[in-house]
Amino acid sequence: PGLNAFLAGYHDTDSLRSARELGSLFECLVHLQLRADAELQVPRVGIHFWRTSGGQGVDFVLEQGKDLVAVEVKLTTRPSYNNIISTRGERPSPPSWQGNRGSVVVVGLLRNHP
């Protein structure tokens, strides 16, 4: 994400904060961290995403054995369950995910930087 930001012309903090791509860059950073962490897990963790035909979904679904964790990435100082409310009531359609234990994690910015 750092190289992407630099090549897009964001060379300082102020210009990056006002970038329309900031949320996507943050999501990319989270994806890279999830991939690095998944490589260290035994058994390995699969990283997927899930979307309905209507466009609702979550950014990442982590799968390890029968356990699933939905990860929704939002660039906010106050992430909450309301950030993923659009996914409630819908379940991923692949049969291998039906009936498995799962949980939801919302990732956000930990604090504002001046």
KAUR-V820880 format. One line per field, one symbol per residue. phi: phi as a letter, one per 30 degrees, with the letter a starting at -180 (. if undefined). Layout:
phi->???
This chain:
phi->.ddeddddjccbdddddcdddedddddddddddddddddcdbddcdcbbbbdddjdlbdbbcbbiccbbdbccbdbdbdbdddcedcdicbedeedcdiddaabbccbddadcd
